[in-house]
Structures are given as structure tokens and as C-alpha cells.
Amino acid sequence: MRRWMVLATAALFVWAPNAAAAQSSAAPDPVQALKKQFRAERGVDFTEISRQGASTERLRRHAQVQFGSGGPVAAYVIGRGVVDDSRYKDLESEAGLIVAGHTLYLSDSTLVKDKNWVGLKYGAKLKAEPAYFTTAQTINVFDPAVLKVTLKGAKAKPVSGGYFYQGDVTYAELSKVNKSYYVLDPEGVTRKANAKTKIEWRLWTDGDGLIQRLSTKTLSTKGKVLERVDTRYSDWGRWQIIAPPAADEVIDYADAKKLPRDQPDPNAIDLGTP
């Protein structure tokens, strides 16, 4: 585009009418756009950076989420802890996590030979979606009800390529529409005082209403910054099948706990929860 002025000029004619149309027409509903993505063997990717309070460590995630007709059914994430202070670079580590079939599979390099994953069943009664284990975002954007209450009252502002929204929401408001999901959070609605904890958020969508980015800042009731998270979504609707590890590569969590450990797993990091 930069090298050929003819193409650049042509692009202006192509895009200018579309920009004007975006300004004059109503923004597409992100909730409805999300629901349309819930198809078998389809999904989305996301990358994320999160930081707890004043910590010098940032956690980077790259994840893939697989959808079914009702929402996420499986996920795969690689998390890497990055330390700002060069004196502690040796503490940086990486780990993988697969969520599939109501089981968590955590990569572990200190197991017996040929066992690369620890499997932990969390059961169908525990209403924990794959997103719960793979993102630090408190706002579960893969839940239409949560997304709807988050966007309530927010006005769409046309920006290049789509729309921008911003606002705030509390744990209590989120829990009201999906109590079984948010009651799992030990820092959320299980403690009355924390139910008023506020999440300030900014959200960007493309022209079709699909979320491209979510940036949040979680504040205590006294205004202290508890966490910052920035997540970017891409490849909505991509073909996505996330399978659990081969059975012969997995050791059950109960059996793994019995194994002697001379040192902690250098690849095991806290992947975090919302």
C-alpha cells in the first residue's frame, strides 16, 4: 500500500464510503455477534498480558478457545511469567494448560518418564467454563449475559475499523447474571465487601461487532489497583479442535502428588483465574 500510490488512492475511495456508513448506522450488537460464533469446531485465539497490583511480574498468555453450540467447550493456553527486574530473569518460566472434557491438564516436566501432563477432573457440577482457567479477565466475554450487563449503558463510538466502548462494572453485577461462574472466585462475591469491587473496562470491536480487544483495571473498594489485564482477540470463526493429551502421557493429580519432588517444577507457573 505504501509503495504504490495508485493502490493507496483507490483504497481511499473504497473505504471512505464505508467509514461514512459506520458513522450514520447503528453499531452492531456485540452480544449477538458473539452468539453467532457458537458453532461446533469453531473458535477464537487471544493473547493477553496481566499484572497483579504493583508486582514486577507480568503474565503473558496465548490461548485458543473452541466453541460448541452453547459456548466454549475446550481451551489451550501457554502462559509465560515475565519479570521486569533483570536480577530475577532466572525466575521466568512457561507452562501449558489444556481444558477439555471437564478435566484440566497441566504440563509438568518433573514427572516420571513419558508422563508430560497432570490431569485433574473438576466435574460437570462445577460450573467452570474453559475461559475461567485460561484468562485473567474478570469479565467473561464468552458469556452473552455477562457481556450484556457489562455493556449496559455504554455508547458505541465509531473508530477506525469498528467501535469503541468503555465503562465499569462490579463483581456483584457480574455475579447476578452468572453466579455459578463468579462464586468460584475467592476474591469476588464470596466475600460481601469484595462484591463492590469495580472493574473499569475499555472494549473495541470490529465493524461486525466482534470483540478485538478488552482492557481492564480492577479496583478495590478503596480505589487501589488490584490488577490490570489487556487481551486481544483474533481469528474469530476459525476451525478449532482442541483434544486432550494422549492418555499414556497423563498422570492423575492424586498419583502425581505422591511422587517425590526434589525441587518445584521450573515450568509450573500460576496461570491465574479471573
Disulfide bonds with the S-S distance in Angstrom:
none
